[in-house]
């Protein structure tokens, strides 16, 4: 049946869980800066620039990216929460980074770099023309990291290329019933559920609960709450509920609880919701932009027109982001009912800036 032809994504975001947890996202983030450093080294050498500036540009770029991305998430996407929890703003490890904030952070960091390191011998645009090439590659790798984390997903879809993020579903179910993800089994059944013109494939869920602190009546109560929690999206930050377009629905069917050695086994059903893998769409788009910028730098010598590479980057990057947002789940409740979401409104200035600097660069004399 066509409805069952989606892709099941059951990847654990952790490469290593003990003794130190290492995630794909962190490795890809680090790889992005390593490759970026190598690219910058080649560009510095090509333009006969002192490599003494190289180590410091990496430091400025890392700090600018992380601080900018975090503050961008806080102020653009979740200020209502963080305004009441200021001490959580520096807690980057809990998640919450915004690429628009990262763009602003990098520009500010490079402005400081130009003032303190190159001391005016090279312009801000000269620096940005190099950095944005590495940023395009980093953005592509980081979106793959988002895919590994099963985050920043698209709207529901019945297309064969849609993803059901099964590992996230297992983690969610396991955390609710105080057990581990490897004790949750999800198996597709030959049934479907119709809701508002969309057909959902039904799956059987088996949860092993061997927590000695959870009694039989507790499990029944948990399931009752879980049925509501997963059918309606309750946001603890806003304390509001709305009908959920999540990775799955819990079906309002009778659960079966049985004894097993060491605990209990709970069986119930869920309706799978395949989603558009917008992480892959963005990753491919950003990698193509990276290739265009590399071609422009090495083959067309765009670096001789300061600001041109920066302008092309902003135009292509934020145009791609603006378009892909039409398929992406809203990252914030702000503007949730508007025709354009927050990511698109934040992309429009980036597109305008890109056009401005392309025109600016093309009207300046070529540097020899």
C-alpha positions, -999 to +999 in steps of 0.1 A: +000+000+000+013+035-009+006+048+026+033+024+040+060+035+015+076+062+037+111+060+052+115+049+088+143+070+105+154+051+136+189+066+141+202+071+176+215+107+178+243+095+201+274+079+185+288+069+220+267+070+252+293+059+277+315+069+294+311+103+277+281+110+255+291+120+219+264+130+195+265+132+157+255+168+159+285+177+180+309+158+157+294+175+126+296+209+143+333+203+151+340+189+116+325+221+101+350+243+119+379+219+111+371+220+073+364+257+075+398+263+090+414+243+062+396+263+035+405+296+052+441+284+052+441+279+014+424+312+008+449+331+030+477+314+012+462+322-022+460+359-013+495+360+004+480+368+038+499+361+070+488+328+086+493+345+120+457+358+116+443+323+110+441+309+145+423+340+158+397+341+130+386+305+140+382+316+176+362+347+167+340+326+143+332+299+169+323+324+196+303+346+173+284+316+159+275+300+192+266+332+210+247+347+181+228+315+174+218+311+211+207+347+215+189+345+182+169+316+194+162+333+227+150+367+213+135+356+180+118+324+189+113+320+226+117+354+245+084+348+263+099+319+281+135+331+286+124+366+298+111+347+329+141+323+330+171+344+324+196+320+340+188+294+313+199+316+285+236+305+287+226+268+288+233+260+252+236+223+259+198+221+264+193+230+228+180+261+210+202+277+183+189+299+155+208+303+122+196+339+117+211+348+151+243+330+140+246+352+109+243+383+130+268+369+155+294+361+129+292+396+113+297+412+147+326+388+155+343+395+122+339+433+128+358+428+161+383+406+143+389+433+117+394+460+144+416+440+168+435+415+146+439+429+110+437+464+125+422+479+094+448+464+069+419+443+056+383+454+054+353+438+071+340+427+037+374+411+028+370+390+059+334+382+054+340+371+018+362+343+032+341+334+062+308+329+045+322+302+022+330+281+052+297+291+068+278+276+038+296+243+043+290+244+081+253+250+076+251+220+053+268+197+079+248+211+108+215+204+091+227+167+088+232+169+125+196+181+129+185+151+109+204+128+133+187+146+162+152+142+145+146+179+148+136+209+126+112+187+107+087+195+079+049+191+077+032+158+075+032+141+041+022+108+024+050+110-001+073+080-004+103+102+006+086+113+038+103+103+071+087+088+102+112+097+130+109+065+149+137+069+174+123+102+186+089+085+190+106+057+211+124+083+232+092+102+238+072+072+248+100+058+270+105+090+289+068+093+296+067+057+310+100+060+329+118+034+309+145+032+281+141+037+244+154+002+237+124-012+256+099+004+232+090-015+201+070+000+172+057-023+145+035-013+116+001-030+113-021-034+082-045-007+094-050+029+087-066+059+105-085+086+086-084+122+100-092+154+081-085+139+047-051+124+057-045+086+061-022+075+089-007+040+091-014+024+124+014+008+145+014-015+175+035-002+204+050-025+231+065-008+262+084-028+288+083-011+322+106-026+347+109+004+370+101-010+405+088+024+415+059+023+390+029+002+401+001-012+379-024+016+387+004+042+380+008+028+345-029+030+338-029+066+350+001+074+329-015+060+298-046+080+304-026+112+306-004+101+277-034+097+255-043+133+260-007+146+261+002+131+227-030+139+210-028+175+221+005+193+222+009+206+257+037+231+260+050+233+296+066+267+288+033+284+278+010+260+297-012+258+266-025+229+246-034+227+209-041+198+186-008+182+177+008+176+144+035+155+159+055+125+150+025+103+160-009+103+176-019+079+204-051+063+193-080+063+218-081+025+220-080+003+251-045-004+263-034-039+273-013-042+305+003-076+313+028-089+337+063-099+325+094-110+344+107-080+363+078-057+355+049-050+331+043-049+294+020-022+280+005-025+245-014+002+226-016+017+192-003+049+175-009+065+142+023+073+124+028+107+109+055+108+082+071+142+078+089+161+051+127+158+058+134+195+054+168+190+071+179+172+039+164+198+017+183+225+035+215+205+037+216+199+000+207+236-008+234+249+014+260+225+000+251+237-036+255+273-024+289+263-009+300+249-043+288+280-061+308+302-037+339+280-042+335+282-080+331+320-077+362+323-055+386+300-073+374+301-109+359+336-113+381+353-087+351+370-070+374+379-041+387+408-063+354+425-058+351+429-021+316+421-008+305+401-039+309+367-022+292+380+009+263+393-011+258+361-032+259+341+000+232+362+017+210+362-013+212+325-020+212+314+016+182+333+028+163+328-005+167+290+000+157+293+037+126+315+028+114+289+002+121+258+024+102+273+053+069+267+033+074+230+041+089+233+076+071+231+109+069+264+127+097+267+153+077+291+175+041+299+184+048+335+173+032+341+139+019+305+138-013+316+121+004+342+097+010+336+060+047+339+066+065+323+097+092+338+118+120+322+098+107+338+066+103+372+080+139+370+093+151+359+059+137+389+040+163+414+054+190+388+045+178+387+009+178+425+007+213+428+022+225+402-003+211+421-033+226+454-020+261+440-016+261+423-050+252+457-066+277+475-044+305+451-053+298+451-091+299+489-091+333+490-074+366+487-094+382+453-095+412+450-071+443+436-087 
